[in-house]
């Protein structure tokens, strides 16, 4: 795994994501409630603060929890919620150590079908169905991991020529399209909620 990604929008951080399976997983884990660039720059920041040029699942799994939380909280913080995310990252690394000998790439190596890979991803701490499908789509679209049926297993995120998630971001133009799609989804959800609230209000009056 050694490709060029464009998720952190910082060359050194994107280079780490492209060569390090664990960094890519941690970036995906961090990608919630903060801008995408902030989340995917996180693995590089963590590696630097640990004094290395990559992440090591064994090291992070064994790290003293309060010290690791402090490492993520140091300004500039790695995430809006550094304490809870430090806990999740350690849980992820502990799971990888227990089930994959600390080698994140083994999560997808040997998976014969997209459905099997999706099951593996969903078992990772912090990975619900949506996050697992987006990461599966990222693996297939940009990292060359394409077991049989991977697009179907990734759901709408696996569609070709779609601009739904980080899996589809390859540069500034696609980033703009993905952001536009997310804004449309938020607006639609807000309108649907307002419509339901209005109906409920009428029923009660």
C-alpha positions in Angstrom: 0.0 0.0 0.0 1.8 3.1 -1.3 -0.4 5.5 -3.1 -1.1 9.2 -3.1 -4.2 10.3 -1.2 -5.6 13.8 -0.9 -7.6 13.7 2.3 -5.6 15.7 4.7 -4.7 18.2 2.0 -1.2 18.2 3.5 1.5 16.4 1.5 3.3 14.8 4.5 0.1 13.7 6.1 -1.4 12.4 2.9 1.8 10.5 2.2 1.5 8.7 5.5 -2.2 7.8 4.8 -1.1 6.3 1.5 1.6 4.1 2.8 0.3 3.1 6.3 -2.8 0.9 6.7 -3.0 1.8 10.4 -2.9 5.6 9.6 -5.7 5.2 7.1 -7.8 3.4 9.6 -7.1 5.9 12.4 -7.9 8.8 10.0 -11.2 7.1 9.1 -12.0 6.7 12.8 -11.3 10.4 13.5 -13.5 11.5 10.6 -16.6 12.6 12.5 -17.7 15.9 13.9 -14.6 17.7 12.5 -13.6 18.8 9.0 -12.2 15.9 6.9 -8.8 17.6 6.6 -8.5 17.9 10.4 -9.4 14.2 10.9 -7.0 12.8 8.3 -4.1 14.9 9.4 -4.5 13.4 12.8 -2.4 10.2 12.2 0.6 12.2 11.1 0.3 14.5 14.1 0.1 11.5 16.4 3.1 9.8 14.8 5.1 13.0 15.2 4.2 13.4 18.8 5.1 9.7 19.4 8.5 10.5 17.9 8.2 8.4 14.8 7.2 8.6 11.1 4.4 5.9 11.3 1.9 4.5 13.8 2.5 1.3 15.7 -0.6 -0.6 16.9 1.4 -2.4 19.7 2.9 0.9 21.0 -0.5 2.7 21.0 -2.4 -0.2 22.5 0.1 -0.4 25.4 0.3 3.4 25.9 -0.7 4.7 29.3 -4.3 6.0 28.6 -4.1 9.4 30.3 -0.7 10.1 28.7 -2.1 9.2 25.3 -5.1 11.4 25.8 -2.8 14.2 26.7 -0.8 13.6 23.6 -4.0 14.1 21.5 -5.1 17.1 23.6 -1.9 19.1 23.2 -2.6 22.2 21.1 -3.3 22.0 18.3 -5.6 19.2 19.4 -5.9 16.2 17.1 -9.7 16.3 17.3 -12.5 18.3 18.8 -13.0 15.5 21.4 -9.4 14.4 22.0 -10.1 12.4 25.1 -12.8 10.2 23.7 -11.0 9.8 20.4 -7.8 8.8 22.2 -9.8 6.1 23.9 -11.3 4.9 20.6 -7.9 4.8 18.9 -6.4 2.7 21.7 -9.4 0.3 21.6 -8.9 0.0 17.8 -5.2 -0.7 18.2 -5.9 -3.2 21.0 -8.3 -5.0 18.8 -5.8 -5.1 15.9 -3.1 -6.5 18.3 -5.5 -9.2 19.6 -6.9 -10.3 16.2 -4.4 -9.3 13.6 -1.0 -9.2 15.4 -1.1 -5.4 15.2 -1.0 -5.4 11.4 -3.9 -3.3 10.1 -3.4 -4.5 6.5 -4.5 -8.0 7.6 -8.0 -6.7 8.1 -8.5 -6.8 4.3 -5.8 -9.2 3.2 -7.3 -12.5 2.4 -10.9 -11.3 2.3 -12.3 -13.1 -0.6 -15.5 -11.1 -1.0 -16.7 -7.6 -0.3 -19.3 -8.9 2.1 -16.5 -10.6 4.2 -14.4 -7.5 4.2 -17.4 -5.4 5.3 -18.0 -7.8 8.2 -14.4 -7.5 9.3 -14.5 -3.7 9.1 -17.7 -3.5 11.1 -16.1 -5.5 13.9 -13.4 -2.8 14.4 -14.1 -0.6 17.4 -15.6 2.7 16.3 -16.7 1.4 12.9 -20.4 1.3 12.3 -22.0 0.3 9.0 -21.6 3.6 7.3 -18.0 4.2 8.3 -17.2 0.6 7.3 -18.8 1.0 3.9 -17.0 4.3 3.3 -13.6 2.8 4.2 -14.4 -0.3 2.0 -15.1 2.1 -0.9 -11.8 4.0 -0.2 -9.9 0.7 -0.3 -11.5 -0.3 -3.5 -11.5 3.0 -5.3 -8.1 4.3 -4.3 -6.0 1.6 -2.5 -6.4 -1.3 -5.0 -8.2 -3.6 -2.5 -11.1 -5.1 -4.6 -12.4 -8.4 -3.5 -15.4 -9.8 -5.5 -18.5 -7.7 -4.9 -16.7 -4.9 -3.1 -18.8 -2.2 -4.8 -22.1 -3.8 -3.7 -20.8 -4.3 -0.2 -19.9 -0.6 0.0 -23.5 0.3 -0.8 -24.0 3.8 -2.4 -20.4 4.7 -1.5 -19.1 2.1 -3.9 -20.8 3.5 -6.9 -18.5 4.6 -9.8 -18.4 8.3 -10.5 -20.1 9.2 -7.3 -19.1 12.0 -5.0 -20.5 10.9 -1.7 -17.6 10.5 0.7 -13.8 10.6 1.3 -13.6 7.6 -1.0 -14.2 9.8 -3.9 -11.8 12.6 -3.1 -8.8 12.7 -5.4 -8.1 16.4 -5.5 -9.7 19.9 -5.1 -12.4 19.5 -7.7 -13.7 16.2 -6.3 -13.5 17.6 -2.7 -15.8 20.5 -3.8 -18.3 18.0 -5.3 -18.3 15.8 -2.2 -18.8 18.8 0.1 -21.7 20.0 -2.1 -23.3 16.5 -1.9 -23.0 16.5 1.9 -24.6 20.0 2.1 -27.5 18.7 0.0 -27.9 15.7 2.3 -27.9 17.9 5.4 -30.5 20.3 3.8 -32.7 17.4 2.8 -32.5 15.8 6.3 -33.3 19.2 7.9 -36.3 19.7 5.5 -37.6 16.2 6.3 -37.3 16.8 10.0 -39.1 20.1 9.7 -41.9 18.5 7.7 -42.3 15.7 10.3 -42.3 18.3 13.2 -45.0 20.2 11.4 -47.2 17.2 10.9 -46.8 16.2 14.5 -47.7 19.7 15.6 -50.8 19.7 13.5 -51.9 16.4 14.9 -51.5 17.6 18.4 -53.4 20.8 17.8 
